Amino acid sequence: MKCSLISIGDELLIGQTINTNASWLGSELSSRGVRIIKTLTISDDRNDIIQAIDDSLSVSELVIITGGLGPTKDDITKHVLCDYFETELEIHEPTLHRIEEFFSKRNRPMLEVNRLQAALPKSCTILPNDQGTAAGMLFIRNGKWVVSMPGVPYEMKSIFSNELLPLVEKEFELKSIYHKTFLTAGIGESFLADMISEWEALVRKKGFGLAYLPSPGVVKLRLTSFEGLERAEEIDQLFEILENKIPEFHFGYGNDTLSSSLGALLCRNGNTIGTVESCTGGAVSAELTSISGASDYFMGSYITYSNAKKESLVGVNPIDIEKHGAVSQEVVSQMAGNGRSNLNVDWCVAVSGIAGPLGGSEEKPVGTVWIAVAGPERIFSKKFNFGDNRERNIKMSVLGALNLVRREILGFNEEKK
């Protein structure tokens, strides 16, 4: 089954809002054997909407539209669809009742524009919205489906999961597809591919799909079975081989993150952790505490953005700052070691670097970052250079810090030279 996705909204086109709906729908549908062949992002314009529907119906059995169903005058999708399918609007009483209850429960006044959201095309199947006021709509013409849902992500997801998906699964014979994703950190895509070339050949020989999915600091490997769960055990076995081949780079599966993986490792060992941060400004701590239950192992942090605070809060020797600079092995090692003592934790990770775009030098260009991990037996430090983009440098520093702690706990870090 082929599907096209259409996202409506000027806010998506100008980058004001990130289009998460298309990626979520693509993931949900493809996992059920629906082939996504086209995604379009268009403005709230009548001609653009009609053209997008025409183009999509020419190649797809299912067209899903998100956005353009709000109460304001610039949301015209419902009216365009009404004309396109040669029908007219009428008040849909069950939807009107839902809208009235929605405002009553929140003790908010209901305006006429809200009431008009219950005016829906006669010829469509209404897809109730339990999370908001804009109902979804399903039109069928010549065996092809056109679905319109609100653009608010949690409303769209509710309608899709509770209303649309059961109808699609009942009407179309979908062939399940099974995916499993292997997560790596601390190695680039090309180096990883070279290291596991023999394993990749085995995967191809067995007929599985393999995709490399790189992002800053992380490379994901996704294996796909086009026979669904029937071959899930084979994929598990292949990933077990890979785990044994590159244990130092593997940190989890699926939706795991470095912070969740490290948190689980700390919990298993009954360990605690703290941070001392300079260029990351608390971002490492924020990532660690983004995990529910982090209070079991995360004890606290020092944000020592200035040299004075490095000295006064964690006792870095001012002579070393003067001699080696704040971004140095000597300073970051003291940050980690003294931070471990002050915070009374098993592990402390410290970060000091030049995020940019200002502050670099020939000796220490923008993107130079020192990270140190202090543990029960030693302080391990490593120098990185992440490039010249400030946002990327901070993100890579966070991931680098978490990964360095993980590797140190597991004994994968090389010895200091």
N, C-alpha and C positions, 0 to 999 in steps of 0.2 A: 504494500500500500504506500502510495506517495502522498506527501503532505507539503504544503507551502505555509509559511508563517508570515503574517503581515502585522507590523507594529505601527501604530498611528500616533503621531504627536510631534509637534515642532520642538518640544523640550528634548526629545531624543536626538533629533537631527543636529541641534546646536550644542549637544554635549552637556546640557544642564542636568539631564537625568540619564543614568546608565541603564541600558536596556537589558535588564536581568530576565525579563519574561521570555525572550526568545531562547536564551541559553537553557533556562529551566524546562521549557516545553520541549526543546530539542532533546534534552537528556531523558525526560520522562517518556516521550514518544518512541525514541530510537531504542530504548531498553525493551520496548514491547513489540519491536519488529516493524515499526513505522519508519519509512525512509524519508528523511527531511531533504528535499531537493532544492528548496529556495527559501531565503529569508529576506524580507523587504522592510525597510523603514521609510515611511512616507509622512507627508504633512496632512493636517486636517483640511484637505481640499477635495471637493467633490470629484473632479476629473481624475485626480491622482488615485483616489480610492477605487473608482470604477476601473481605471486602467490596471491597477494592481490585482483586482479580483479577476478581470478577464485574463490577464497573463497567467495567473496562478491556476485558474480552472482549466486552462489549456494543457497543463502538464500534471495536474494533481487530482486525486480523488477527494482529498480533504484540505480545506483552506481554513486556517484559524487566524482570526483578526483579534488583536488586543488594542484597547485604547479608544478614545473618542466617544465614550458613553456617559460622560458626566452631565450635571444639570445645567451647565452654562451654554450660552448660544454658540460658542465655537466648537462644541462637541456635536458633530453632524453625522456621525457614522450611522446611527439608527435611521435617520431620514434618508440617507443615500441608499441604504439597504432596502428600505421600504420601496423606493422608486425602482431600484434594480430588479427586485423580485415582483414588481407590479402588484403591490398590495397596499394597504392603508393602515394607519395607526388606530388603535382603540384601547381604552383603559382595560388593563388586565387586572381584574379584581383581586386575585390572590397576591399579585405583586404589590398592588396598592395597600393591601392589608399588611404585608411585610414591612413596607416603607413606614406606614403609620406606627407600627409596633417599634420599629427601629428608633424613631424620634421620641416616642413616648417613654421607652426604657431609659433614654439618655436625658430625659427632661428638657428637651430642646424643641423650639418651635418648628413646625413643618411649613415650609413655604410652598407657593404654587409651583415653582420650578421643581421642587422635590416630588410633588404630586404628579407632574407631567412625566416623571421617569417611569411611571406605571403605564404610560401610553406606548404600546408595543405593537409591532406588525402582526396583523391577523394570521398570516399564513405560516408563521414560524412556530417552532417548538420552544417554549420558554424554559430556560435553565435557571432555576431559582438561585439567588445570591443570599447566603446566610450571614455574610460578613459585611454587607453594604446595601446600597439602594439601587444599583444598576444591575438589572437582570441580564443574563446571557441569552443569546438567541441562536437557534439552529434552523437553517434553511436547507432544503434538499431539492435539487433540480437535476433531472436525468441521472439519478443515482449518485451524484456528487454532493458533498456536504460543504456548506459555508457556515462557519461558527463565529460569532462575535461575542467577546467577553470584555469586561472592564480592564483597564490597564493597571489598576492598583494591584500590586503583586499578590498580597494575601487574599484578596477577593478573587482574582483570576485562578489562583491555585485551588481555592475551595470549590469553585464552580467546575473546574477541570476534573478534579479528583472525585467529587461527589456526584456530579451530574453528567458531564460529557464522557468521561472515560468509560463508565459502564455501558453507555449507548454504543460507543465505538467498538468495544470488545464484543458486544452482542451482535452487531451488524456485520462487522468485517472479520475475516479469518486472519488473525494476526499470528505471525510466527515469532515466538519469543527469541530474543537475543540476550545472551548473558555476557556481562562485562565484569572484569575484576582488575583493579588498578594497584600497582606496586609503586611505592613512593621511595625516592632516593634524595639525598641531600649531600652537598659538598663535592659534587663531580659534575662537569659539564656534559652536555648531550653527546658531543662528538667523542669525548674520552670514554663515556659510558658505552656507546655503541661499539667502539673498538674493543673494549674489555670483554663484552658479552657476545661477540660475534658468533661464536660456536653455539651458544644457547639460542640466539636468534635464529640460526639456521635450523635448529631442532624445532622451534616454534613454527616456522614456515613449513617444514616438512610435515608436521602434524595437521596443517591446514587451518591454524588459528590466525586471526587478525592481530597484528601488533602495531601499536601506535606509540610514538614518543611524544610526550606532552611537556615541553619545557616551559618554565617560568622562572623569574629571578630566585636563585638559590635552591630550586627544587626541579627535579625531572621526574615525571610520572611515566610509567610503562603500563599501557592498558592492553590486556589480552581480551579478545572477543571470540565467543563461540556462537556460530550462527545456527547451532542446533539447541540453543537454550541451555537449561540446567543439565541436560544429558551428559555433557562433557565438562561440567564444573570441576569434578574431581581431578581430571587431567590437567586443568589449568592450575589447580592447587599444587599438584605435583611439580609442574614446571616452575612455579614460583618458589617452591621449597628448594629446588635445585639452585635457583638464582640467589635465594637468601644465603645459602651455604657458600656461594661463589663470591658475593660482595657484601658480607655482613656489616662492614664498616660504613657502607653508604645507605643501607636500607633502614628506614625508620617506621614504616607502617603501611597500611592499606586503605584504599577508598577515601573516606573523609577525614582520616587522621591528619593531624598537623604536628609540626615539630614540638609545639608547646604541649599538646595533649600527650604525645609520645614520651616526652621528657617527664611530664607530670606523673604518668603511669609508672615510669622507671623509678622515679624518686619514691613514690608510694610503695612499690614492691620492696625497695631496699630500706624503707623506713628512714629516708634521708630528708634533710631540709636544705633550702637554697635561699640566697639573697643576691642582690646586684649592687654594683657601684657603677654609675653611668655618667658619661660626659657627653659625647656627641649625639647619643641617642635620646638624651633628655627624658628618660623614663620609659621609652618605648619597649625595652626588653621586659621591664616589670609589667607593663600593660599587657604584653603578649602572654606572659606567664599567668597573670591573673584573669585572662579572658576565659580560662577553663574553670568550670564549676568544680568546687572542691579544692581549689588551689590553696586555700587557707591551711590545708593539711600539711603542706610542704613549703610554701612561700612565706618567709618571715618578715621581709622588709627590704628597703632600698635606700641608697644615698644617691641623690642627683648632684654631682659635683661638676657643674658646668664651668666654673671658674677655677683658676689655679689656687686661689685663696681657699676655696671650699675643699679642694683636694687635700690641702694641708690641714685645715682646721677640723674637718669632719672625719677624715679617714687617715690622717697622719702621714701623708706623703711627704717625704723629705724635700724641702724647698731647694736644697742644693742639687738634687737630682733633676728637679724641674728646670732649674737654671742651666744645668750642664747638658741634659739630654732632650729637654722639651717635654711638654705635657703629652705629646703623642710619641711614646717611646716604650720599649720593653720594660725599662727600669721603673717607669712611673705606673704603667698599667698593672705590673706585677705587685707593686705595693698597694695599689687600689684594691686588688682582689684579695691579697693576703690579709691586709689590715681590715678590710670589709668583712672577711670571714670571721675574724676575731671579734670585731665590734658587734656584729649581728648574731654571733654565736650560732652559726649554721655549719652544716657539713660541707656545703659547696657554695662558693661565691664566684660570680662571673663579673668581670670588669671590662668596660669598653671605653677607649679614648681614641678619637680620630678627627679627621678634617672632612666634614660633610660637604663643605663648599656652598656656593660657588667661590666664595672668598677664602683667603687664609692659607692657600697652598704655597709651596716653594719648590725649587728644583730638587732639593733633597727629599722633601715630603710633599708630593703633589696632592691636589684634592682627591679624596677617595682613599687616602692612606689611613688605615685603621689598625690599631693594636687591640687584641682581645686576650684576656688572661683568665684562667680558671684555677682557683685555689681549692684544693681538696685535702683530705686527711693526710696524704703522703707527700704532695708536692704542689708547686705552682707551675702550671704549663701556660705558655704564651705563644701567640702566633700573629704574624703581620699579614695584613690583607691590603689589596688595592682594588677598590670596587668601581673606579671610574670617576666621571666628573658631574654626575647628576645627583643633587642633594637628596631628593626623595628616595631614589634608588639606593644611595649609599646608606641611608638610615635603615631602610628595609633589609638590605643585605647584611648590615651589621647586626641587626636583631636576629636574623636567621643564622648568621655565622656564630653568634654567641650561644644560642640554644644548641646548635649542632656540636659546637666544641665541648660544651658540658656533657652532652649525650655521649660523645666519643670518649671523653676522659673517664666517665663513669664505667664504660664498657671496656676500657683499656685499648682503644683503637688509635689514640693520638701517638704520633711519633715522638721519640725522645728529643728533648731540647738539645740543641747544638751549642 
